[in-house]
Amino acid sequence: MKTFVAAAFVASLSVAAAVAQSPELSSQQQRTVDRLIDQGLEDDVGWELLESLTTEIGPRLGGSPDEARAREWGARKLKQLGFKNVRIETFEMPYWERVTETAEIVSPYPQELKITALGNSVATPEGGVAAEVVRFRTLLDLQDAPLEGYEGKIIFVDEVMSRTQDGSGYGWAVAKRSGAANEAAKRGAVAAIIRSAGTSHGRTPHTGNMRYSDDVSPVPIAALSNPDADLLGLAMKRADGPVTVSVDISVHTKTVVESGNVIGEIPGKSDEIILIGGHLDSWDLGTGAVDDGAGIAITTAAAKLIDDLPGKPNRTIRVIMWGSEEVGLLGAFAYAEAHADELDRHLLASESDFGAGKVWQFRTGFAEEHLPKAQVYQKALRRLGIGPGNNQAGGGPDVTPLRRAGVPVFRLYQDGSDYFDLHHTMEDTLDKVDPEALRQNIAAWAATVYVASELEGDYRASESE
């Protein structure tokens, strides 16, 4: 009993010590946080950047001349806003673009289908292909199907994506992009079509990138809008016999083109780096306002608010506009490789890449021993209606290579309830962004990055002795 009591007493002292050692902002720093939030909620810089990008540049397909214009735009804007060490770091990549894409039910109920080719899809033979359609409810059903009996057919994966606030339905739904094409190719099909990885009810198909396995002969693949997937499914249900569909896709490719990352900095008192940003490229169907012009605008405007404070921040704030994210995180991997020798100086990293819905949760990716610091961020963000989350943050798609290399991360989770109505479609335009929600994001990012700059200490695990 005495041993138990003693152990409990020691444990209580440890908890008390941990609480006592929890970091805190000074009263002056807390006032600065509140000031940044107030200014963020009135900010006009973010909207001006987003309007400028979507109007003056528009769609920005990775590796295209439009993305090159966007890089010049990004460097020019950062310089105008007073960022230092502004530069464009280029890299090479393969290039793909759509040229034409059509589909229709040929028989027994002739009518047009709305499709979009998936990024990296091969073209159909000239004049397209027409074949009987075989429907699978899910990608798993297709994967379980025999490898024989589908030669010369068109495979249709009719898997529905779930709508969620945090976008968690996307992870498994998007697997059918590459999966359907590769499984169709293994079975000798002439093409694959999928229900869009999206939640919209409009007749707007969702594009997105896919990759072929090395062990298949590629077949063309396209996404149907959700209503057209419904239509095709009903046609197959009502038909007495086979349903024949034609698909015609033409594409243009190049082996090597140039892309790049745009970088600007707010130099700090130390050479430790807080890295934030969004991706500059977009798909070609809309103007890339939601994905990811908003992320560019939010992080740039937030950093600008910190730069306008008197004096230098304690840490250097680096803003990056990643290139060619949509086609495989190419800018992300290029950045991680180019800056490998300074990743140990990256204190924290995060990306805004989930539209412009209001932030509702703050999540971390800190070493366990540094989790008490999360409470400082949570306290700072609470007045914005942002609650605490878990310690499983990924940081954002373009932060993936940095996180894998050991860089701690955080993520400001936005309300994405309608994000996948717009994602990768022609509906991704400026009018879908709520200016007030954009400002709430800017306020949250400014407060978060300021705390990261001022709060002492690291977020990595201590090296074992």
N, C-alpha and C positions, 0 to 999 in steps of 0.2 A: 504494500500500500504506500509506504514511504517512497519507494522507487517510482511508483506511478505519479505521485504528487510532485515529486522533484522533476520528473520528465515533463509533466504538464506545465510546471512553473517555467522551466527553461524554454519550452515551446512558446509560452505566452510572451516571454521576454523577447524571443526572436521575432514574433509578429509585431510586437510593440516597436522593436528597433526598425523593422522594415517600414512600418507606418511613419516612424519619426524620420527615416531617411528618404521618404518619398519626395521627389523634387517638387519645387514650387516656383512659380513665376514671382518676381518682385511686384510690388504694387504698381510701379511705373510700367513694367512690362505688361501687366494685366490691362492697364489703361491703354497701352498701345494696341493690344489685341482688340479691345472694344472699338478703338478708333478705326482700325483697319476694317472691322466688320461694318461699322457705320458707313465708311467710304465705299466699301464693296457693294453695299446695298443701293448706293447711288451711282455706281460706276457707269460711264458711257464708253470707255475705251474698248471693253470686250465686244459690245454690240457693233461698234464702228469697225473693228477688225473683222468680225464675222460677216458683216454686210459687204465690206470691201472684198474679202476673199471670194465669197460666193458670186458677187456681181462682176468683179473685174477679171477673175480667173475662171470660176465655175468648176466643172468636172476636172479631176486631176488624176487620171489613170497613171499608176506607177510606171515610170520609164518613158512617159509620153512627153511631147513638147509642152503640153499644158502643165505637167508637173514641173518641168524646168522653169516655166514662167512663174509658177507658184513659189519655187525656191528663191527666185530673184525678188518676188514680192515679199516673202518672209524676211529675207536679209534686209531689205529696204525698210520695212516696218520696224524691225528691231532697232535699227540704227536711229530711226526717227524718234523712237520712244526712249532713247538714251542708253540702251544696252551696250555693253562693252564686249570686245573680243568677238565681234560678230563674224561668222565665217560659214561657208558651205563646204562640207566634207563629202566628196563624191565617191561613188562606188559603181561597179558595173553589174549588170543583171540581164537576164533574158527578157524578151518583150512579147506580150500577147495583146491583141485587141480584137473585138468583135467587128464584123463587117455587116453581115445580114443574118437574120434568124426568123424563121417562120415554121409554123406547124399547123396541121389541121386533121380533123377526123375525116378520112376518105370515105369510109363506109362502116356501118349502114346509115349513119346520120351525119351527112357532110356538114361541117362548120369549122370555123377558125378556132384555134387554140392560142392563147397568149403565153409565149415562152420567152426565156432569156437564156442564152448560152452561159455556162459556168466558166469562170476564168481558167484558162489553160486547156480548155476542151479542144480536141482536134475538130477539123471540119468534116462534114459529111462529104461523100463523093459529089461531084458537080451534078446539080439537079436534085440532090437530096436522096433520102431513103424512104420507102413506104413498106410497112410490114405489120403483121398482126401484133397486138399489144398483149403482154402478159403482166398482170397486176400482182404486186406483193404488198401486203398491208404494212410491213415494216422491213427495215434493212435486215434484221435478224432472220425474218422469214426467207428472204432471198439467200442469205448466207447458208441457211439450212437446206436449201433446195438442191436437187441433183445437178451435177455438172453437165448432164446431157438432156436433150429435149427442148432446148431453147435456141438452137441454131437458127439464125436468120430472123429472129423475133426482135421486138423492141421491149425492153424491160421497163416497167413502171413501178417505182417505189412510192407508195401513197401514204407515207408516214406523217402524222400530224404533230406539229410543235405546240407545246403548252405555253401559255402566257404566264409569266411570273414577274414579280416586282424586281428581283435581282438578276433576271436574265438566265437563271440556271437551266431553263428548258432548252437553251440553245446548244449547250455542250454536246448532248447526245443527238439532237436533231440534225446538227450540221454534219454528223458522220456520214450521212447518206450521200453527200456530194461526191466525195471520192469513192466511198464504198459501193454505191450503185454502179458507177462506171467500171470499177475494177471487177466486181462480181459479174456484171453483164458481159464483160470481155472474156472472162474465164469460161463462160457458157456459150460463146460463139454468137452472141446477140449483135445486131447491127447498130444499135443505139440504146441509150438509156435516157429516161426522163424521170424527174422526181417532183413531188409536191414541194413547193418552196420551203426553205428553212426560214419561216417567218410567220407572223400572226395576223397579217392584214386580211381584211375581207374584200378589199378592192381587187380589181383585175390587173394587178401590178406584180409581176413575178420578181422574185428576189435572186439576184446573182450572188457570186461569191467564188472564192478560189477552190480548186481541187487539184489533186495530184494522182498521177497514174503510178501503179506499182511497176517495178522494173520487169516483172515476169509476165506482163500482159501486152497484147497488141491493142493500143488505145482505140476506144470507140467514142463517138461524140456523145455529149451529155448536155441536157438543158433542164431548166426548172420551169414548171408550170405555175401560174398564179393559183392561189388557193381555190377561187371559184372554178377555174378551168380544170383543176384536179378533181373537184367535185363533179363537174360535167363529164369528164372522161370516165370516172368511176360509175356514174349513173348510166352512161351509154353502154358500158360493158355489162351492167346488171340487166338492162332492158333488152339488149340484143339477143336474138335467137342463136347467133353464131359468132364467129370472130369479129372483133373490131379492128379495123385497119387505120393506122395513123401514118402521116408523112411528116418528116422532119427535115429541114434544110438549113444548115448552118455553114457560114463561111467566116473564116478568121484570117488575121494577118499576124505573122510572127517575125521576130528578128533574134538572132543569136545573142548579140551584145548591144546594149544601149547604156546610157548613163542615168543614174539617179543620184540622190544625195540627201544628207541631213543638214538642216539649218540650225545653227547654234548661236546663242547670245548669252551673256553673263552679267550678273550684278556682282562685282568683286566684293568679297568680304574681308574681314580682318585676318582670317586664316585661309589656308588653301583647301580645307575640307569642303566637299561639294554636296549640295542638295540638288538633285536632278529632277526636274519636272517637265512636262510637255504633253503633246498630243501628236497624232500622225497627220502629215500634210497631204498625203495622197488620198484619193477617194475613188470609188467606182464611177463609171462613166455615165450611168443612167440619170442620176440627179445632180445637184450642185454641191453635194458633200457638206451640207450645213450641219446636220446632226452627227454624221460620221465622216470626218471628225473635225470639221471646222470649229465646232463648239469647243472641243478640247483645246485646240490651238488658242482660241480667244480667251477661254477661262484662265489657263495657266499663264499666258503672257500678261493679261490684265492684272492678275493677282501679283505676279512678280513686280510689275510696274508700281503697284501701290506700295510695296515694300521699299522699292528703290527711291520713292518720293519721301520716305522718312528721313529725318535728320541723321547724318552720319552713315557709316557702313554697317551692314549686318555682320554678325559675328562669323558666319560662314558664307562662302560663295554660293550664290544661287545660279544654277545653270538651266536655261530654258532650251529645250530641243524640239524642233519640228521634224519628227522622224519621216523619212521617205520610204515609199513602197512597203508599207505595212500590210496592205490588203492582199498582196500577192506573195506573202510568206515571211513577214517580219524581217525583210531584207535589210532595211535601215537599222533595225535593232541589233542584228548580228554584226553589221558593219561597224556600228558604234562600239559595241563590246570588244571587238577585235582591235579597233584603232586605239582604244583607251584602256587596253588591258593592264598597262603598267601603272595606271592611276586609279584603278577600281578600289583599291584599299583606302583611298581618300574620299570615296563616295559614301557619305554618311547615311543618306536615305535617298530613295528613288520612288517615283510614282508617275502614273500617266492618267490623264483624263480622256477616256475613250468609251463613253457609254451615253453619248448624247448630251442633252441639256436639262434633263429632269432634275428636280430639286434633290439635293443630297439629304439622305435620311440616316446614314450610318457611317461611322468611322471604324475601319478595321486596320489592324497592324500585322506586321511580319517581323517582330522584334525577337531577339533572344529572350528566353524566359526571365533571365535575371534583370532585364531592363523593362519588363512589363509595367512596373509602377509609373514609368514615364507616360504611359498611355493615358493615365488619369488626368494629366495636365492638359493634353489635347482634348480629351472628352469634356473637361470643365470649360475650356475655351469655346468649344463648338456648341455647347448646350443651348445657348440662347437662340441659335439658328434652327432648333428642332432636330438636331443631329444626335442620335443616341450611340452608345458604345456597341461595338461588335466584337468578333472573335479575333484571335491572333493568327488567322489563316489567310491573310491577305496575299494576293498574288502580285499586286502593284500595277497591273495592267499588261496588255499583250506585249508592248514593246519593251517592257521592263523584264520580261522573262529571262533573257540571257544574263542580265545583271543579277537577278535574284539567284539564278543557278550558280553564279560565281561568288555568292555570299554577301551581296549587297542587301542590307535590310530595306524593307519596303513598307508603305502604307497605302491605303486606298479609301477615297471618299466615295462611298456607294450612293449612286443616284437612283431615283425612282425610274425604272425602265419598263413600266407597265405597258407603254405603247411604243417602246423603242423598236421592237421587231415588226411593227406595222410599217415602219419607214426604212429600216436598215437594208442597204443595198438595193434600193428601188428608185424609180423616177420620182417618188414622192419625198425624197430626202432634199428638201428645199428650205429656204430661210423662213418662210411663213410658219413652219412647224415648230420653231423655237420661241419659247415664252421669254420675253426680255427679263421679267421679274425672276424667273427661275434661273436664268443665266447669271443674274446679279447675285443671287443667293449662293451659287457655285463659286463665284469670284470671291465673295466674302469668306466662304469656308476655306478656300485654298489659300487666300492671303493670311488668314489667321493661323492655319496649319503650318505653312512654310515659315512664317515668322517664329512660331514656337520652336520649330526644328532648328532654326538659325540660332536662337538665343539660349535654348536649354542645354546645359552642360552635359558632357558625357557622350558615350558611344551607344550603339544599339546592337552591336555584334556580341557574340558569346566570348567571354574571356578565354584566352589561350590557356590550356591546361599546363600546369607546371610539371 
